[in-house]
């Protein structure tokens, strides 16, 4: 389970954003059981038999997702398009997109829970320790990247990359505006680190709950990770305000480019669904 990024949640992207970030959405989606298995194995250090069961579970999950959830992703794109077509994108419309994305994520987790539980239940203590070490290493890496003199530039880079995954290529002035905004945001590293630590603990709590076959409890723990903690609210507010200013400052040509990007994505999702 990823420690979900605030911007990804705000923009209602989740797994969709991660896949769109690849050079080919179709290739990434079709290779999901392989790529997802490799990523999970790096955290869990599975043996060969466990890898086989994980691959089978991922294939079953992908079959469900292709049939039932890809249409929801297309609906999400239409919802985003309608917000853009209104002329002025509002905070309420962004929140509606966020709610739709959370609903999608919750359905994905509910479908994954019974597939993941048997594998998690058989993990050995050393595999759980490996998972803890891996998560701690990622936290250390995160802290090093976002602290110090280069922290603001790294946050700005991540923000603009996420924007372009969702909106398509931005022109130079819009990209500069997004980067400059992100570099100016107040960022309380200690508060954000505490939030990350809390989410990491909840992620482990959720996995252990699934291992006990407490599927609802585990899913609830993961969904709880999406809630903004009080210390994080100022940063989230800055992201929302900047995003609204950027979207509502686009001219007709830029809006048309975003619409073409979303139309291309929707067509690719439709091809994946009917494959």
SEDO-752902 format. One line per 3 residues: their letters; for each residue x, y, z of C-alpha. Coordinates in steps of 0.1 Angstrom, whole numbers, plus 5000, padded with zeros to 4 digits. Each point is the difference from the previous one (the first is absolute). Layout:
BEGIN
A = X:Y:Z | ...
//
This chain:
BEGIN
XXX = 5000:5000:5000 | 5015:5034:4990 | 5002:5027:5026
XXX = 4976:5021:4980 | 5012:5034:4989 | 4979:5030:5008
XXX = 5000:5014:4965 | 4990:4967:4985 | 4971:4998:5023
XXX = 4990:5036:4993 | 5001:4995:4962 | 4981:4967:5003
XXX = 5026:4979:4983 | 5012:4971:5022 | 5010:4971:4979
XXX = 4989:5017:4969 | 5026:5027:5005 | 5028:4975:5005
XXX = 4990:4982:4968 | 4996:5032:4980 | 5035:5010:5010
XXX = 5014:4971:4980 | 5008:5005:4963 | 4972:4977:4990
XXX = 4969:4996:5021 | 4990:4969:4981 | 5034:4983:5005
XXX = 5001:5009:5037 | 4964:4988:5006 | 5005:4967:4981
XXX = 5032:4994:5020 | 4984:5008:5033 | 5002:4965:5015
XXX = 5037:4998:4991 | 5010:5035:5011 | 4978:5000:5031
XXX = 5014:4966:5010 | 5036:5012:4997 | 4992:5031:5020
XXX = 4982:4980:5028 | 5027:4974:5000 | 5026:5028:5007
XXX = 4981:5008:5032 | 4991:4965:5011 | 5030:4979:4988
XXX = 4977:4971:4989 | 5011:4965:4992 | 4993:4984:4966
XXX = 4968:4984:5011 | 4987:5032:5015 | 5009:5019:4969
XXX = 4979:4976:4979 | 4970:5005:5023 | 5005:5038:4999
XXX = 5001:5000:4962 | 4967:4979:4999 | 4984:5025:5024
XXX = 5011:5030:4980 | 4986:4985:4968 | 4967:4993:5016
XXX = 4999:5036:5014 | 5009:5014:4966 | 4972:4981:4983
XXX = 4975:5015:5024 | 5015:5035:4996 | 5000:4998:4962
XXX = 4963:4990:5000 | 4986:5021:5028 | 5023:5029:5009
XXX = 5013:5012:4966 | 4965:5014:4992 | 5002:5019:5033
XXX = 5033:5016:4989 | 4984:5011:4968 | 4972:5015:5020
XXX = 5026:5018:5021 | 5015:5016:4969 | 4966:5011:4988
XXX = 4993:5015:5034 | 5033:5019:4999 | 4992:5012:4964
XXX = 4966:5013:5011 | 5017:5020:5028 | 5024:5015:4975
XXX = 4971:5008:4976 | 4982:5020:5026 | 5025:5028:4995
XXX = 5010:5003:5036 | 5012:4970:5019 | 4989:5002:5037
XXX = 5014:4985:5031 | 4967:4980:5003 | 5006:4984:4966
XXX = 5035:4990:5011 | 4986:4984:5031 | 4974:4982:4980
XXX = 5029:4985:4978 | 5018:4991:5032 | 4970:4982:5014
XXX = 4996:4981:4967 | 5036:4989:5001 | 4997:4989:5036
XXX = 4970:4979:4992 | 5020:4984:4972 | 5029:4993:5023
XXX = 4977:4985:5026 | 4984:4976:4974 | 5035:4990:4989
XXX = 5010:4993:5036 | 4969:4980:5007 | 5006:4979:4970
XXX = 5037:4995:5009 | 4994:4991:5036 | 4988:4963:4996
XXX = 5027:4994:4974 | 5028:5014:5022 | 4989:4986:5033
XXX = 5012:4963:4995 | 5034:5012:4989 | 5004:5024:5028
XXX = 4989:4974:5025 | 5029:4978:4991 | 5027:5026:5001
XXX = 5028:4990:5024 | 5013:5024:5027 | 5032:5008:4980
XXX = 4978:5010:4971 | 4981:5025:5022 | 5033:5013:5012
XXX = 5012:5004:4964 | 4969:5020:4993 | 5006:5023:5030
XXX = 5037:5006:4989 | 4989:5007:4964 | 4974:5026:5012
XXX = 5026:5016:5023 | 5024:5002:4971 | 4974:5018:4979
XXX = 4993:5024:5028 | 5037:5008:5004 | 5002:5006:4962
XXX = 4969:5022:5001 | 5014:5021:5028 | 5034:5005:4983
XXX = 4983:5010:4967 | 4976:5026:5016 | 5023:5015:5027
XXX = 5029:5024:4996 | 5006:5026:4973 | 4987:4978:4972
XXX = 4968:4991:5017 | 4978:5027:4985 | 5013:4993:4965
XXX = 4993:4963:5004 | 4964:5007:5012 | 4995:5023:4971
XXX = 5012:4974:4976 | 4977:4974:5014 | 4970:5024:4998
XXX = 5006:5009:4964 | 5006:4964:4990 | 4967:4990:5015
XXX = 4982:5029:4983 | 5014:4990:4966 | 4990:4963:5005
XXX = 4964:5012:5006 | 4997:5030:4977 | 5025:4991:4973
XXX = 5030:5021:4990 | 4999:5035:5014 | 5014:5030:4981
XXX = 5032:5016:5014 | 4982:5029:5018 | 4974:4977:5017
XXX = 5027:4976:5010 | 5021:5028:5015 | 4970:5014:5018
XXX = 4993:4965:5016 | 5036:4996:5010 | 5003:5035:5015
XXX = 4968:4995:5019 | 5011:4967:5015 | 5034:5013:5010
XXX = 4983:5028:5020 | 4976:4978:5019 | 5007:4997:5038
XXX = 5012:4965:5007 | 5002:4988:5035 | 5024:4970:4996
XXX = 4995:4988:5036 | 4962:5000:4997 | 5001:4983:4966
XXX = 5024:4974:5013 | 4977:4993:5029 | 4971:4996:4976
XXX = 5021:4976:4979 | 5009:4980:5031 | 4963:4998:5010
XXX = 4990:4987:4965 | 5028:4975:5001 | 4988:4986:5033
XXX = 4964:4999:4986 | 5012:4982:4969 | 5016:4973:5021
XXX = 4969:4999:5022 | 4979:4994:4969 | 5023:4973:4986
XXX = 5000:4982:5034 | 4962:5002:5001 | 4997:4985:4965
XXX = 5024:4973:5012 | 4975:4992:5028 | 4972:5000:4974
XXX = 4986:5031:5015 | 4993:5013:4965 | 4978:5029:5009
XXX = 5023:5012:5028 | 5030:4999:4977 | 4983:5020:4973
XXX = 4988:5025:5025 | 5036:5006:5012 | 5011:5006:4964
XXX = 4972:5024:4993 | 5007:5018:5032 | 5034:5009:4985
XXX = 4983:5023:4976 | 4988:5023:5027 | 5019:5033:5003
XXX = 5016:5005:5035 | 4996:5034:5016 | 5037:5009:4996
XXX = 4998:4992:4963 | 4969:5021:4993 | 5019:5033:4992
XXX = 5021:4982:4973 | 4970:4984:4985 | 4982:5033:4999
XXX = 5030:5015:4981 | 4999:4972:4975 | 4962:5005:4994
XXX = 5003:5037:4996 | 5029:4998:4976 | 4983:4973:4979
XXX = 4968:5020:4998 | 5020:5031:4989 | 5019:4980:4974
XXX = 4969:4984:4985 | 4979:5032:5000 | 5029:5020:4985
XXX = 5003:4978:4969 | 4990:5015:4967 | 4977:4982:4974
XXX = 5030:4985:4982 | 5013:4984:5032 | 4966:4987:5010
XXX = 4996:4984:4966 | 5034:4983:5004 | 4989:4986:5034
XXX = 4968:4987:4984 | 5019:4983:4972 | 5022:4983:5026
XXX = 4970:4988:5019 | 4983:4988:4968 | 5031:4980:4991
XXX = 5001:4985:5035 | 4963:4991:4999 | 5004:4983:4966
XXX = 5029:4980:5013 | 4980:4990:5031 | 4972:4989:4977
XXX = 5023:4978:4979 | 5014:4984:5032 | 4965:4993:5013
XX = 4989:4983:4967 | 5033:4980:4995
//
